[in-house]
């Protein structure tokens, strides 16, 4: 099915969702939600979408009208004077006689939320957010490509990492390797040497140089056609690997594999976390695993559901999530292993590979 047809299907499915929820319409100013429903990348303040159970409208400025042409079959575009898009959308609500029109307060600023409430709109949290969890065919294809770009870039860069290079130099190498393979942008890129590998979200240093015989951790990903990838690799740089490092690496790897093996439709996000965390706690390092086991990826890097202890969100087929357990010793070194996976009816398929 063509990309435009899948965007049309998403819009159709969302209109059905509105009808089921007893809503006459939904207003969104969020570029993320707009891209999800139309397949077109927009910036903040470029458009307001009004979606009803019967039809969808894009209220925008004249400058953006031609940009919306690919979605013309399922999204009617109307231009209004610059600066009056929200007013134009609310006027459209009134003209169509819509009574119960919703917006997601998490997707608008305070001032806009106040204006929408004053205009009689109602709050409806997570309508599109819930829908985004299960990926459509085109989304799966883009996520697979995004993950492949990151994995291939790592395969190119790892052999180039030499003693004396700075964290920043390696960060640039992996970023360039992803960009030349078609990445849109690099949302994050963590490179850590030695004691910095114990800092889970370390900022790469321009002066910290790689020494012979010390730990390395790289956590990176990219956006490809708007969709994210995420992976982490940890290894010992040098030929004198401490026995303790090997021991901890194997424990983290065992936890990672337990988390991956637990992935299937119907398991809870907390269940995946427990599968990985139980391994690390049984080994006596529970306090050294101080973050969640993973998260979904999609149009954002850290998406819902989060694979956190005690949570009850159920994973479904075509969810895409990371599994990333870790153990960290402050001031010494840390280890994290991470890949992105597509949840299938048979379990999980690893995406961050060549």
C-alpha positions in Angstrom: 0.0 0.0 0.0 1.4 3.5 -0.9 2.5 5.9 1.8 -0.3 8.4 1.0 -2.8 5.5 1.2 -1.5 4.6 4.7 -1.7 8.2 5.8 -5.3 8.3 4.5 -6.0 5.1 6.4 -4.6 6.6 9.6 -6.8 9.6 9.2 -9.8 7.4 8.5 -9.1 5.3 11.6 -8.8 8.4 13.7 -12.1 9.8 12.4 -13.7 6.4 13.5 -12.1 6.8 16.9 -13.6 10.3 17.3 -17.0 8.8 16.5 -16.6 6.0 19.0 -15.6 8.6 21.6 -18.7 10.7 21.0 -16.7 13.7 19.7 -17.8 16.0 16.9 -14.2 17.0 16.2 -10.6 17.3 17.3 -8.2 20.2 17.0 -4.4 19.8 16.9 -1.6 22.3 16.5 1.0 19.6 17.2 3.5 19.0 14.3 4.0 15.5 15.6 0.3 14.7 15.5 -0.1 16.4 12.1 2.8 14.4 10.6 1.3 11.2 12.0 -2.1 11.9 10.4 -1.0 13.5 7.1 2.4 12.1 6.4 3.6 15.7 5.9 6.3 17.3 8.1 5.2 20.6 9.4 6.8 23.1 11.8 5.2 24.7 14.9 2.7 27.4 14.0 2.4 26.3 10.4 -1.1 24.8 10.6 -4.1 23.8 12.7 -5.9 20.6 11.9 -9.6 20.2 12.5 -10.8 16.6 12.2 -14.4 15.5 12.4 -15.9 12.0 12.1 -16.7 12.8 8.5 -13.9 15.1 7.2 -10.5 16.6 8.0 -9.4 20.2 7.4 -6.0 21.9 7.5 -6.2 25.5 8.3 -3.0 27.2 7.3 -1.3 30.2 5.8 -1.0 30.6 2.0 2.7 29.8 2.1 2.0 26.2 3.2 -0.9 25.4 0.9 1.2 23.7 -1.8 3.1 21.7 0.8 -0.2 20.0 1.7 -0.9 18.8 -1.8 0.1 15.1 -1.2 -2.7 14.8 1.4 -5.4 16.5 -0.7 -7.5 13.3 -1.1 -8.2 13.1 2.6 -7.3 16.5 4.1 -8.9 19.7 2.8 -6.6 22.7 3.0 -7.9 26.2 3.6 -5.7 29.3 3.9 -6.3 32.2 6.3 -4.4 35.4 6.9 -1.1 35.0 8.7 -1.5 34.8 12.5 -5.2 33.7 12.5 -5.0 30.0 12.0 -6.5 29.1 15.4 -9.2 31.7 15.0 -9.8 30.3 11.5 -10.1 26.8 12.9 -12.5 27.9 15.6 -14.6 29.8 13.0 -14.8 26.6 11.0 -16.0 24.7 14.1 -18.8 27.3 14.5 -19.6 27.2 10.8 -20.0 23.4 10.8 -22.1 23.6 14.0 -19.8 21.2 15.9 -20.7 21.0 19.6 -18.2 18.7 21.3 -14.7 19.4 19.9 -11.7 18.1 21.8 -8.0 19.0 22.1 -5.1 17.2 23.9 -3.8 19.6 26.7 -0.5 17.8 26.6 0.0 18.9 23.0 -0.6 22.7 23.4 0.8 25.5 25.5 -1.0 27.0 28.5 -2.2 30.1 26.6 -3.6 28.1 23.7 -5.2 25.6 26.1 -6.9 28.5 27.8 -8.2 29.9 24.5 -9.5 26.5 23.4 -11.3 26.0 26.7 -12.8 29.5 26.6 -14.1 28.7 23.1 -15.9 25.6 24.5 -13.5 22.9 23.5 -13.1 19.9 25.8 -10.0 18.1 27.0 -9.2 14.6 25.6 -5.8 13.3 26.6 -3.9 10.8 24.5 -6.3 10.0 21.7 -3.6 10.1 19.0 -0.9 9.1 21.5 -2.7 5.8 22.2 -3.2 5.2 18.5 0.5 5.8 17.7 1.6 2.9 19.8 0.8 0.2 17.2 2.7 1.0 14.1 1.3 0.9 10.6 3.1 -0.8 7.7 4.8 2.4 6.5 5.9 3.3 10.0 7.4 -0.2 10.5 9.4 0.2 7.2 10.8 3.6 8.2 11.7 2.4 11.7 13.5 -0.6 10.2 15.5 1.6 7.9 16.3 4.0 10.8 17.6 1.2 12.9 19.6 -0.3 10.0 21.2 3.1 9.3 22.4 3.3 13.0 23.6 -0.3 13.0 25.5 0.0 9.7 27.1 3.3 10.9 28.4 1.6 14.0 29.9 -1.3 12.0 31.8 1.3 10.0 32.9 3.5 12.9 33.9 1.0 15.6 37.1 -0.2 13.8 38.1 3.5 13.4 38.0 4.2 17.2 41.6 4.5 18.3 43.6 5.3 21.5 44.0 9.1 21.8 40.7 10.1 20.1 38.3 12.3 22.1 34.7 11.4 22.9 33.7 14.3 20.7 35.7 13.0 17.8 34.0 9.7 18.0 30.6 11.4 18.4 31.2 13.2 15.1 32.3 10.1 13.3 29.1 8.2 14.2 26.9 11.2 13.4 28.5 11.6 9.9 28.2 7.9 9.3 24.5 8.0 10.0 23.9 11.2 8.0 25.6 9.8 4.9 23.3 6.8 5.0 20.2 9.0 4.8 19.5 10.0 8.4 17.5 13.3 8.6 19.1 14.3 11.9 20.8 13.0 15.0 18.6 13.5 18.1 21.2 12.2 20.6 24.7 10.7 20.5 26.3 9.6 23.7 30.0 8.6 23.6 31.7 7.7 26.9 35.2 6.6 27.9 36.4 5.1 31.2 34.7 6.5 34.3 32.3 8.4 32.1 30.6 5.1 31.0 29.0 5.1 34.5 27.2 8.3 33.6 24.1 6.9 31.9 23.4 10.1 29.8 26.9 11.5 29.6 27.7 14.5 27.4 30.7 13.7 25.2 33.8 15.7 26.1 36.0 17.6 23.6 39.0 16.9 25.8 38.6 13.4 27.3 40.8 11.1 25.3 40.5 7.3 25.0 43.2 5.5 26.9 44.4 2.0 26.2 42.6 -0.6 28.3 39.4 1.1 29.5 35.7 0.9 29.0 33.7 2.4 26.1 30.0 3.0 25.9 28.1 4.4 22.9 24.3 5.1 22.9 23.1 6.6 19.6 20.4 6.7 17.0 19.0 8.8 14.2 15.8 10.0 12.6 15.0 8.6 9.2 12.0 10.1 7.4 10.8 11.2 10.9 11.2 7.9 12.7 13.8 7.2 15.4 16.3 4.4 16.1 18.1 3.7 19.4 20.9 1.3 20.3 23.8 1.0 22.8 27.1 -0.8 22.7 29.6 -1.4 25.5 33.0 -3.0 25.2 36.5 -2.9 26.6 39.1 -1.0 24.6 42.4 -2.9 24.8 43.7 -6.4 25.4 43.7 -6.5 29.2 40.0 -7.0 29.9 39.4 -7.1 33.7 37.7 -10.3 34.9 35.1 -8.1 36.7 34.2 -6.3 33.5 33.7 -9.6 31.7 31.5 -10.8 34.6 29.3 -7.7 34.7 29.0 -7.6 30.9 27.8 -11.2 30.9 25.2 -10.4 33.6 23.9 -7.4 31.6 23.8 -9.5 28.5 21.8 -12.2 30.3 19.4 -9.6 31.5 19.1 -8.1 28.0 18.3 -11.6 26.6 15.7 -12.2 29.3 14.0 -8.9 28.4 14.1 -9.7 24.7 12.7 -13.3 25.2 9.8 -11.8 27.2 8.6 -9.7 24.3 5.3 -10.8 22.9 1.8 -9.4 22.4 0.0 -9.2 25.7 2.9 -8.9 28.0 2.9 -5.7 30.2 5.6 -3.1 30.1 6.3 -3.9 33.7 6.6 -7.6 32.8 9.4 -6.9 30.4 11.2 -4.7 33.0 10.8 -7.5 35.6 12.3 -10.1 33.2 15.5 -8.1 32.8 15.6 -6.7 36.3 15.2 -10.1 38.0 18.5 -11.3 36.4 20.4 -8.3 37.7 18.9 -8.3 41.1 19.6 -12.0 41.5 23.2 -11.3 40.7 23.3 -8.7 43.5 23.4 -5.6 41.4 19.9 -4.3 41.7 21.0 -0.9 43.0 23.4 -0.4 40.1 20.5 -0.8 37.6 18.8 2.5 38.2 16.8 3.3 35.0 14.0 1.7 33.1 14.5 -1.4 30.9 13.3 0.3 27.8 10.8 2.4 25.9 8.9 2.6 22.6 10.3 4.4 19.7 8.5 6.1 16.8 8.1 9.8 15.9 10.0 10.5 19.2 12.9 8.7 20.7 11.4 8.0 24.1 7.8 7.2 23.3 5.0 5.4 25.2 4.9 2.8 26.6 7.9 3.0 28.9 9.1 -0.4 30.1 9.1 0.5 33.8 8.7 -1.6 37.0 5.1 -2.0 38.0 3.5 -0.6 34.9 0.5 -2.4 33.3 0.5 -1.1 29.6 0.1 -4.1 27.4 2.4 -4.5 24.4 0.7 -5.4 21.1 1.8 -6.7 17.7 3.7 -4.0 15.7 4.8 -2.2 18.8 8.5 -1.2 18.5 10.4 -1.0 21.8 14.0 -1.0 23.1 15.5 -3.3 25.7 18.4 -1.7 27.5 19.4 -3.0 30.9 22.6 -1.7 32.5 24.9 -1.8 35.5 27.0 1.2 36.6 29.7 1.8 39.2 30.2 5.5 39.8 33.7 6.7 39.2 34.7 3.4 37.6 32.7 2.2 34.6 29.3 1.1 33.4 27.8 -1.3 30.9 24.5 -1.0 29.0 23.4 -3.1 26.1 20.5 -2.0 23.9 18.6 -2.8 20.7 15.3 -1.9 19.2 12.7 -4.6 18.5 9.5 -5.1 16.5 7.0 -7.1 18.6 5.4 -9.8 16.4 2.9 -12.6 16.9 5.9 -14.9 17.3 7.9 -12.8 19.8 10.3 -10.1 18.8 12.4 -9.2 15.7 15.7 -7.3 16.2 15.8 -4.1 14.1 19.2 -2.6 15.0 21.3 -4.8 12.8 23.0 -4.6 9.4 
